[in-house]
Amino acid sequence: MFSIRMRASVNRRHVSGAERIIPKKDIPLVVEELSKRAATHENGIPDIIHITIEKITDVIQCIPALPLTSITIKSHVQAKGLAVDALIDSGIPDTAAHHALELLQKGPAPNGRNMRGAIIMNCENKKRLEPDSFRGVRVTRMDMKPEAVEALRKELSTLKIDKRTEIIREAITLASKVANFKTIAELCISDNPSNHVGYVASKKLGFLRIPHLKKTGASAGGRVFFVRTGINLHEYINYLEHAPVIVDRISDVQAVSAINTQPPGCSMIDSLLQVVSYI
């Protein structure tokens, strides 16, 4: 098996990236697909496209996808409240949850732009732990098995969002790998201007797909991985960047509405979880 990694940039600004793990025979087709994707991305026409092809020599770990809940929500304000509630319910202090959301909304790099990778945040003191706050930490060497992709597509078609299968596949593959190793929770907001969807992911709650997590047209976004004090940072980053992982099966896929489901005195995520438990 081979790891195929694509990175595209313009004027040193990250434009697009993608990850695949494939057999040797599929290399030409996948390289062509990733090249076309990089050259036509909405974030800009790249002046540099890097495609790395690397034979995998380590044992590939196979894991299930996180359970997926697609949430219908009516506003940006409600979406932000739901994301914070979900992070808190996953074990993140509210101050860290709010701080992470603010960072992604304003542009998480020191210059106010997007990072190429993710923030690693100590959830107990809000300290950023990634070695390079411009680059961040990139999760690489991951993919979803073709059979699992088709199963996911079938489930998403029942929710009438199967046109988003490729985007959701990539997001849940990354989130499942991240959640599999010492990550308490993850917050993600898309950095594509046309995509207002984000998610919160954790082993406790699964993958919560949240529309309107940013205002349509905004380009700021990124990811925050929350960890605890005392984590072996070298081991953690090495797993994220180098351990080969394939999602070989999907878990539950369901939809729930956050509109008119919040009773007085109950957090938004608690009311949603009560609804989900009856689906």
C-alpha positions in Angstrom: 0.0 0.0 0.0 1.1 3.6 -0.7 0.4 6.9 1.0 -0.5 9.7 -1.5 -0.4 13.2 -0.1 -1.3 16.4 -1.9 -0.6 19.9 -0.8 -1.2 23.0 -2.9 -0.4 26.7 -2.1 -0.3 30.1 -3.6 2.1 32.8 -2.4 3.0 30.4 0.5 -0.7 30.4 1.6 -2.3 26.9 1.9 -5.0 26.3 -0.7 -5.8 22.6 -0.6 -4.7 19.2 0.8 -5.8 15.6 0.6 -4.8 12.2 1.8 -5.2 8.7 0.4 -3.9 5.2 1.1 -4.1 3.0 -2.0 -2.7 0.0 -3.7 0.1 0.5 -6.3 -2.2 0.0 -9.3 -4.4 3.0 -8.3 -1.5 5.5 -8.1 -1.9 7.0 -11.6 -5.6 7.6 -11.3 -5.4 9.0 -7.8 -2.5 11.3 -8.7 -4.6 12.7 -11.6 -7.7 13.2 -9.4 -5.7 15.0 -6.7 -3.9 17.2 -9.3 -7.3 18.3 -10.8 -8.6 19.0 -7.3 -5.7 21.2 -6.4 -5.8 23.1 -9.7 -9.5 24.0 -9.4 -9.9 24.7 -5.7 -12.1 27.6 -4.6 -9.4 28.9 -2.3 -7.3 30.0 -5.2 -5.2 28.8 -8.2 -2.0 27.3 -6.7 1.4 28.2 -7.9 2.9 25.1 -6.2 1.3 21.6 -6.0 3.2 18.9 -4.1 2.2 15.3 -4.5 4.1 12.8 -2.3 4.0 9.1 -3.0 5.4 6.9 -0.3 5.3 3.2 0.3 3.9 2.3 3.7 6.2 0.0 5.7 4.4 0.3 9.1 1.5 -1.8 10.0 -1.8 -0.1 9.0 -4.3 0.2 11.8 -7.9 -0.3 10.9 -10.5 1.5 13.0 -14.3 2.2 12.8 -15.6 5.6 11.9 -17.0 7.7 14.7 -20.8 7.6 14.9 -22.1 10.5 12.8 -25.0 12.9 13.7 -26.0 15.5 11.2 -27.7 18.4 12.9 -30.2 20.8 11.4 -29.7 24.2 12.9 -31.2 27.6 12.1 -28.5 30.2 12.9 -24.8 31.0 13.3 -25.4 32.0 16.9 -27.2 28.7 17.7 -24.5 26.8 15.9 -21.7 28.4 18.0 -23.7 27.7 21.2 -24.1 24.0 20.2 -20.4 23.6 19.4 -19.4 25.0 22.8 -22.0 22.8 24.6 -20.7 19.8 22.8 -17.1 20.5 23.7 -18.1 21.0 27.4 -20.0 17.8 27.4 -16.9 16.1 25.9 -14.9 17.2 28.9 -13.5 20.6 27.7 -13.8 23.5 30.2 -16.0 26.3 28.9 -13.1 28.9 28.8 -11.1 26.6 26.5 -14.1 25.9 24.3 -14.8 29.6 23.8 -11.2 30.4 23.3 -10.8 27.8 20.6 -13.9 29.0 18.8 -12.6 32.6 18.8 -9.2 31.5 17.5 -10.7 29.8 14.5 -13.1 32.6 13.7 -10.4 35.3 13.6 -7.7 33.2 11.9 -5.6 31.0 14.1 -2.1 31.8 12.8 -0.1 34.6 14.5 -0.6 36.8 11.5 -4.4 36.3 11.6 -4.4 33.9 8.6 -5.3 30.2 8.5 -2.8 27.6 9.5 -1.8 24.7 7.3 -2.5 22.2 10.1 -4.2 22.1 13.5 -3.8 23.7 16.8 -3.0 21.4 19.8 -4.5 23.0 22.9 -4.1 22.0 26.5 -7.7 22.1 27.6 -6.8 22.8 31.2 -5.0 26.0 30.7 -5.7 27.0 27.0 -2.0 26.8 26.2 -1.1 26.1 22.6 1.3 23.2 22.2 1.9 22.8 18.5 5.6 23.4 17.7 4.9 25.8 14.9 1.9 28.1 15.2 2.0 29.0 11.6 2.1 25.5 10.2 0.3 23.6 13.0 0.2 19.8 13.0 -1.0 18.0 9.9 -2.8 14.7 10.2 -1.6 12.5 7.4 -1.5 8.8 6.2 -5.2 8.0 6.5 -8.1 6.9 4.3 -11.4 5.2 4.3 -11.9 1.8 2.7 -13.9 1.9 -0.6 -16.6 -0.4 0.8 -17.0 1.9 3.8 -17.2 5.0 1.5 -20.1 3.3 -0.3 -21.8 2.4 2.9 -21.5 6.0 4.1 -22.8 7.3 0.8 -25.9 5.1 1.1 -26.6 6.3 4.7 -26.1 9.9 3.7 -28.5 9.5 0.8 -31.3 8.8 3.3 -30.5 12.1 4.9 -30.4 13.8 1.4 -26.8 15.0 1.9 -25.1 12.3 -0.3 -23.8 15.1 -2.6 -21.5 15.9 0.4 -20.2 12.4 0.7 -16.6 13.2 -0.3 -16.3 16.1 2.1 -17.9 14.2 4.9 -15.7 11.1 4.2 -12.5 13.1 4.5 -13.7 14.9 7.6 -14.9 11.8 9.5 -11.8 9.9 8.5 -9.5 12.5 10.0 -11.7 13.0 13.1 -11.8 9.2 13.7 -8.0 8.9 13.5 -7.6 11.9 15.8 -10.1 10.7 18.4 -8.5 7.3 18.4 -5.3 8.5 20.2 -5.3 10.6 23.4 -7.5 13.4 22.0 -10.3 14.6 24.3 -12.2 16.4 21.6 -11.8 18.2 18.3 -13.3 21.4 16.9 -13.3 22.1 13.2 -14.5 24.9 11.1 -14.1 24.7 7.3 -11.8 27.3 5.7 -13.6 27.1 2.4 -15.6 30.3 1.8 -18.6 28.5 0.4 -18.7 25.9 3.2 -20.3 27.1 6.5 -20.3 23.6 8.1 -18.0 22.6 10.9 -18.0 19.8 13.5 -17.2 18.7 17.0 -15.8 15.2 17.4 -15.0 13.1 20.5 -15.2 9.5 21.6 -18.1 10.4 23.9 -20.3 12.2 21.4 -19.1 10.9 18.1 -19.0 13.2 15.0 -21.4 16.1 15.2 -21.9 17.8 11.9 -22.9 21.4 12.5 -24.1 23.8 9.8 -23.7 27.6 10.1 -20.7 27.3 12.4 -19.3 30.2 10.5 -20.9 32.9 8.3 -21.1 32.0 4.6 -18.3 33.6 2.7 -15.9 33.8 5.6 -12.5 32.2 4.9 -11.2 31.8 8.4 -11.2 28.3 9.9 -9.1 25.4 11.0 -9.0 22.7 13.7 -8.2 22.5 17.4 -7.3 19.2 19.1 -7.8 19.3 22.8 -5.5 17.3 25.1 -4.7 17.1 28.8 -1.7 18.2 30.8 1.1 15.6 30.8 0.6 14.3 27.3 3.7 13.0 25.6 3.6 15.6 22.8 6.3 13.9 20.6 4.4 10.6 20.7 1.1 12.4 20.0 2.3 14.4 17.0 4.2 11.3 15.6 0.9 9.4 15.7 -1.1 12.2 14.0 1.5 12.8 11.3 3.0 9.3 10.6 0.8 6.4 11.8 -1.1 4.9 8.9 -4.8 4.4 9.7 -7.7 3.2 7.5 -11.3 3.6 8.5 -12.7 0.2 7.4 -16.3 0.5 8.5 -18.9 3.1 9.4 -20.9 3.4 12.6 -24.3 4.8 13.2 -25.4 7.7 10.9 -28.4 9.8 12.0 -30.0 13.2 11.7 -31.5 15.4 14.4 -32.9 18.9 14.4 -31.7 21.5 16.9 -34.7 23.7 16.1 -37.2 23.9 18.9 -35.6 21.0 20.9 -34.1 23.0 23.8 -36.4 23.0 26.9 -35.8 25.6 29.6 -32.9 24.9 31.9 -31.4 22.3 29.6 -28.3 22.8 27.5 -28.6 22.5 23.7 -26.4 19.4 23.5 -28.3 17.7 26.4 -31.6 18.2 24.6 -30.2 16.9 21.4 -28.8 13.9 23.0 -32.2 13.1 24.5 -33.7 13.3 21.0 -30.9 11.1 19.5 -31.4 8.5 22.2 -34.9 7.9 20.8 -33.9 7.7 17.1 
